[in-house]
Each structure stands twice: as C-alpha cells, then as structure tokens.
C-alpha cells in the first residue's frame, strides 16, 4: 500500500499550487480520500474530503473558496488545487485514504508560502 504526494513547493502569497496523491496497493475507488495539513507546532488539520465517487466534498472553513479537491479513479489519484495561497497555508500536506477500518497515509509534501 502506498500513497505518494507531490506538487508541493515554495510559492508567493496569492499564488497557486496543485498537489497530487497517487495511490497503489489498494482499491482506491472504494476509499474516501482526505487532505490534511500540519504546520510546525500546530495540530493536524483536516483540509478537504471527497467521497469514493466524488459525489460529496467538504472543506475546512479556512480553505473554503480557495482550495478544490478532486479525484480521478481511473488514475488512482486525488488532487488538491490550492489558489490564493496565504502565509498560514504553510504546512506539510498529507493525503489519507479511508475505507471502514482501513486507513492509509502518505509521507507528505511541503508547501511553503512566503514572500
């Protein structure tokens, strides 16, 4: 089982990034997928959730209107499009797959928003 995130980096405030998370080793299309983030010294925060078929999506209030989660079950990939980035979006972003008691995590990708 593997979840591999990519797409992080350094971006100026107001900029955009698109994170990807490629899954392997499990039935991706059955799993709800989530993006979390954790900034230094802060608790992990749930950023966005998408159901297995993409029919239901939810966002943290802190990112609503700026971030968009999506998935492509044919490519076993979940995305997080991040626009209008703010300094406080700086964190390590992790993807997570959950199906009943199965819970898988990626290693994370660093997003740094700085001028």
Secondary structure, 3 states (H helix, E strand, C coil): CEEEEECCEEECCCCCEEEEEEEECCCHHHCEEEEEEECCCCCCEEEEEECCCCCCEEECCCCCCCEEEEEECCCCEEEEEECCCCHHHCEEEEEEEEECCEEEECCCEEEEECC
